[in-house]
Amino acid sequence: MSENTTGTAPWLRELLRCPVTGATLVDGVGPGGQPELVSTDPDRPLAYPVRDGIPVLLESEARAV
């Protein structure tokens, strides 16, 4: 089974959504070079950290893009 840069299996990635807006999440890289998932919502794009291969999908952990 192949994985993406955040270590999330493709079938699981299709299920993940931004908990705030419901938008699709795509791979990204944070300001410090760490992996993150970025919401594709055009009005409120948020980035969520990925720690030890686990996406932290909490609004309190998100940063505005």
C-alpha positions in Angstrom: 0.0 0.0 0.0 1.5 3.4 -1.0 1.4 6.4 1.3 1.7 10.1 0.8 4.2 12.5 2.4 2.4 12.6 5.7 2.2 8.8 6.0 -1.6 8.6 5.6 -2.8 5.7 3.5 -4.6 6.9 0.3 -8.0 5.3 1.3 -7.9 7.1 4.6 -6.9 10.4 3.0 -10.1 10.3 0.9 -12.1 10.3 4.2 -10.3 13.1 6.0 -11.8 16.6 5.9 -11.2 19.9 7.6 -13.1 19.7 10.8 -14.0 23.4 10.6 -15.1 23.8 7.0 -15.5 20.3 5.7 -13.1 21.0 2.8 -10.7 18.4 1.3 -7.2 18.3 2.9 -4.0 18.1 0.8 -0.4 17.6 1.8 1.6 20.6 2.7 4.8 21.7 4.4 4.7 24.2 7.4 7.0 27.2 7.8 9.5 25.1 9.8 9.5 22.3 7.1 7.2 20.0 9.1 4.5 18.1 7.3 0.9 19.3 7.5 -2.5 18.9 6.0 -3.9 22.0 4.3 -7.6 22.7 3.8 -8.6 23.6 0.2 -11.4 25.9 1.4 -10.9 29.2 -0.5 -12.5 31.4 2.2 -10.9 29.9 5.3 -7.8 27.9 4.5 -6.3 26.2 7.6 -3.3 24.0 8.0 -3.2 21.1 10.5 0.1 19.7 11.9 1.1 16.1 11.3 3.0 14.7 14.3 4.7 11.3 14.2 2.7 10.6 11.1 -0.6 11.4 12.8 -2.8 14.3 11.5 -3.9 16.5 14.4 -7.3 17.7 13.2 -8.2 20.0 16.0 -9.3 23.6 15.4 -7.1 24.7 18.3 -4.0 23.3 16.6 -4.8 24.8 13.2 -3.0 27.8 11.7 -4.4 30.2 9.2 -2.7 29.9 5.7 
